[in-house]
Structures are given as C-alpha cells and as structure tokens.
Amino acid sequence: VKPGAFRKGLCAAAIALGRIPGLSRIGREGARLLAGSYKDRRFLGGLTGRPWISPRSQYLVRGEVRFGHDVFISDGCVVHAPEPDSVLAFGDRTTLWDGCLLQIGPGGRLAIGADCHLQPGCVITAFGRVEIGDQVQMAPRCALYPYSHDWSDGTRPIREQPIRSKGGIVIESDVWLGYGVVVLDGVRIGKGAVVGAGSVVTRDIPPGRVAAGVPARVIGSRGTTEPGPWT
Ligand SMILES: CC(C)(COP(=O)(O)OP(=O)(O)OC[C@H]1O[C@@H](n2cnc3c(N)ncnc32)[C@H](O)[C@@H]1OP(=O)(O)O)[C@@H](O)C(=O)NCCC(=O)NCCS
C-alpha cells in the first residue's frame, strides 16, 4: 500500500517527537504503528534523511558506521558491532527485513552496497571481511560466514581456539541468493550470479552463472556471462 501524504506527515511528526530527549522510544513506536504493517512500512527509511532503525530491533555500533540515504532496518533485527575498530557501511536504499542478524567482530568489516535486500532471517557474522555490491538480493535465511573456528589442537576445546579467516567473502553486484544459501569463507560470487535455494557455496562462482547444490556447482548461466550495464 502506498502511503498517502497524511500518513507520511503523521509518521514524520512522530519521528520528530522522538528527537525530544526522553521521548525517543515513544516517537519511533508511534511512527512504526502509524506506518502500517511489515513491508508497508518501508517508506519510513526515506522519510527524514536518517536511516529507519526499528525501535523493535537491537542496534549497537561502537566502530565506524556509514549510512547511505533511505536505509531501512526492520523489526527484530540485531546489528551488533561492539568493537571500536570495526567498520559497517550501508548503501542507499538498502533494506534489512525482519529478524536479520548482522554481527561484526574485532577488526571486522561489513560493507553492503546500494539497493540490496536482505529478506527475513538472514545472518552475516563478519568476524573477518564481507563486501556486498549493489542490487544484491538475499532470500530469507541466507547466512554468510567469513571465518571458521580453529580446531587443529585436539587437546583443547574448540571454544578455546582462535577464529581464522581465509580472506572473507565478496559478493559482487546483481547477485541473487535463493532461500537458505550458506556462503563460506574465501568465496567470491561474481557479478550477476544466481545461487539456488539451500546451496552451500564453498568455491568462487564466476559472473553470470547459475550455481546450486551442496557444495554449489555451476548448473547453467543467465544467457550471457557479460554482466549488464546496470552492474
Ligand atoms: C537455482 C534455480 C534458480 C535454477 O532454476 P532453473 O534454471 O529453472 O533450474 P532447473 O529447475 O532447470 O534445474 C536445473 C538442474 O539443477 C538442479 N537444481 C535446481 N535448483 C537446485 C537447487 N536449489 N539445489 C540443487 N540442485 C538444484 C535441478 O534438480 C536440475 O538438475 P537435473 O538437470 O539433474 O534435473 C532454482 O532452482 C532455485 O533454486 N531458485 C531459488 C528459489 C528461491 O529461493 N526463491 C526465494 C525467493 S527470494
């Protein structure tokens, strides 16, 4: 449902009310309720020039953070970057739908480009580096893990051994990850690639290819391996 000017005005007023010290929660809850339900609320991201971070999400960033215009973080999301040396960036019009979890560890870096959509329940744990291009679509419950626990010392619990990263994850522009895709450390998914539902990506996928399975293998292409001019 496209919001009318009246509804937008009410929401903007509620957000403005929330800028008064002590009224932040009330103002943002008011805007959330007035905006409608679920995806109808998307316009809140572009309403004030600041990102919309739902009052029903948990947001803590102590490191560097950059927001483009019209960023929307929906209910139930957790954005947790407690370390001062972490870096987090969201491009213009990027959306996190309900229940996404973004966690950034010490020295971690997570950069998400413009016009990306993370559908409900996506998980990115950036203990390492994760770079996501523009117009990347992630279906529900995708997970990006740019690290593993070290388990090589069999005399000590895995819990006590360090985390290691082989260089992180790069997802280039215009990639579509189907439902429940898991992307592991050291992987680059090329421009315009498609990854089938339930796949586990352990190796690079070249641009414009369709890959699927566990482990993911190329099963086809989008008709051209040359990405379009929009990427
Ligand atoms: C990957 C995908 C896009 C491929 O679609 P397609 O080109 O029409 O592929 P086909 O159905 O012709 O399948 C081609 C082969 O790949 C296999 N395959 C397709 N998707 C697969 C998957 N997700 N995992 C494993 N194998 C898969 C098929 O079994 C078939 O194998 P076969 O030739 O041995 O029979 C599609 O199967 C898919 O997974 N879509 C994701 C849907 C989704 O998650 N939607 C969320 C909305 S945001």
The ligand as an SDF file (V2000), in Angstrom:
LIG
                    3D

 48 50  0  0  0  0  0  0  0  0999 V2000
   18.7530  -22.2840   -8.9870 C   0  0  0  0  0  0  0  0  0  0  0  0
   17.4260  -22.0240   -9.6830 C   0  0  0  0  0  0  0  0  0  0  0  0
   17.2330  -20.5150   -9.9030 C   0  0  0  0  0  0  0  0  0  0  0  0
   17.5660  -22.7400  -11.0190 C   0  0  0  0  0  0  0  0  0  0  0  0
   16.3910  -22.6400  -11.7310 O   0  0  0  0  0  0  0  0  0  0  0  0
   16.3380  -23.3150  -13.2140 P   0  0  0  0  0  0  0  0  0  0  0  0
   17.3620  -22.6890  -14.0940 O   0  0  0  0  0  0  0  0  0  0  0  0
   14.9140  -23.2420  -13.6430 O   0  0  0  0  0  0  0  0  0  0  0  0
   16.8530  -24.7800  -12.9610 O   0  0  0  0  0  0  0  0  0  0  0  0
   16.1260  -26.1800  -13.2370 P   0  0  0  0  0  0  0  0  0  0  0  0
   14.9040  -26.2890  -12.3890 O   0  0  0  0  0  0  0  0  0  0  0  0
   16.0010  -26.3540  -14.7310 O   0  0  0  0  0  0  0  0  0  0  0  0
   17.2190  -27.1910  -12.6800 O   0  0  0  0  0  0  0  0  0  0  0  0
   18.4220  -27.4860  -13.3660 C   0  0  0  0  0  0  0  0  0  0  0  0
   19.1320  -28.5970  -12.5820 C   0  0  0  0  0  0  0  0  0  0  0  0
   19.6380  -28.0360  -11.3600 O   0  0  0  0  0  0  0  0  0  0  0  0
   19.0890  -28.7060  -10.2260 C   0  0  0  0  0  0  0  0  0  0  0  0
   18.7410  -27.7010   -9.2250 N   0  0  0  0  0  0  0  0  0  0  0  0
   17.9640  -26.6090   -9.3770 C   0  0  0  0  0  0  0  0  0  0  0  0
   17.9000  -25.9140   -8.2530 N   0  0  0  0  0  0  0  0  0  0  0  0
   18.6490  -26.5760   -7.3520 C   0  0  0  0  0  0  0  0  0  0  0  0
   18.9450  -26.3290   -6.0020 C   0  0  0  0  0  0  0  0  0  0  0  0
   18.4640  -25.2750   -5.3730 N   0  0  0  0  0  0  0  0  0  0  0  0
   19.7700  -27.2050   -5.3730 N   0  0  0  0  0  0  0  0  0  0  0  0
   20.2610  -28.2800   -6.0270 C   0  0  0  0  0  0  0  0  0  0  0  0
   20.0030  -28.5560   -7.3240 N   0  0  0  0  0  0  0  0  0  0  0  0
   19.1980  -27.7090   -7.9600 C   0  0  0  0  0  0  0  0  0  0  0  0
   17.8220  -29.3920  -10.7560 C   0  0  0  0  0  0  0  0  0  0  0  0
   17.4930  -30.5240   -9.9840 O   0  0  0  0  0  0  0  0  0  0  0  0
   18.2230  -29.7470  -12.1600 C   0  0  0  0  0  0  0  0  0  0  0  0
   19.0480  -30.8870  -12.1220 O   0  0  0  0  0  0  0  0  0  0  0  0
   18.8860  -32.0560  -13.2280 P   0  0  0  0  0  0  0  0  0  0  0  0
   19.2450  -31.3990  -14.5430 O   0  0  0  0  0  0  0  0  0  0  0  0
   19.8730  -33.0930  -12.7910 O   0  0  0  0  0  0  0  0  0  0  0  0
   17.4620  -32.4810  -13.1670 O   0  0  0  0  0  0  0  0  0  0  0  0
   16.2140  -22.5260   -8.8690 C   0  0  0  0  0  0  0  0  0  0  0  0
   16.1750  -23.9390   -8.9040 O   0  0  0  0  0  0  0  0  0  0  0  0
   16.2480  -22.0740   -7.4090 C   0  0  0  0  0  0  0  0  0  0  0  0
   16.8550  -22.7070   -6.5180 O   0  0  0  0  0  0  0  0  0  0  0  0
   15.5690  -20.9240   -7.1420 N   0  0  0  0  0  0  0  0  0  0  0  0
   15.5660  -20.2960   -5.8240 C   0  0  0  0  0  0  0  0  0  0  0  0
   14.1100  -20.0240   -5.3770 C   0  0  0  0  0  0  0  0  0  0  0  0
   14.1030  -19.2260   -4.1090 C   0  0  0  0  0  0  0  0  0  0  0  0
   14.8820  -19.4630   -3.1980 O   0  0  0  0  0  0  0  0  0  0  0  0
   13.2520  -18.2320   -4.0330 N   0  0  0  0  0  0  0  0  0  0  0  0
   13.2590  -17.2850   -2.9370 C   0  0  0  0  0  0  0  0  0  0  0  0
   12.6200  -16.0180   -3.3770 C   0  0  0  0  0  0  0  0  0  0  0  0
   13.5600  -14.5740   -2.9340 S   0  0  0  0  0  0  0  0  0  0  0  0
  1  2  1  0
  2  3  1  0
  2  4  1  0
  2 36  1  0
  4  5  1  0
  5  6  1  0
  6  7  2  0
  6  8  1  0
  6  9  1  0
  9 10  1  0
 10 11  2  0
 10 12  1  0
 10 13  1  0
 13 14  1  0
 14 15  1  0
 15 16  1  0
 15 30  1  0
 16 17  1  0
 17 18  1  0
 17 28  1  0
 18 19  1  0
 18 27  1  0
 19 20  2  0
 20 21  1  0
 21 22  1  0
 21 27  2  0
 22 23  1  0
 22 24  2  0
 24 25  1  0
 25 26  2  0
 26 27  1  0
 28 29  1  0
 28 30  1  0
 30 31  1  0
 31 32  1  0
 32 33  2  0
 32 34  1  0
 32 35  1  0
 36 37  1  0
 36 38  1  0
 38 39  2  0
 38 40  1  0
 40 41  1  0
 41 42  1  0
 42 43  1  0
 43 44  2  0
 43 45  1  0
 45 46  1  0
 46 47  1  0
 47 48  1  0
M  END
$$$$
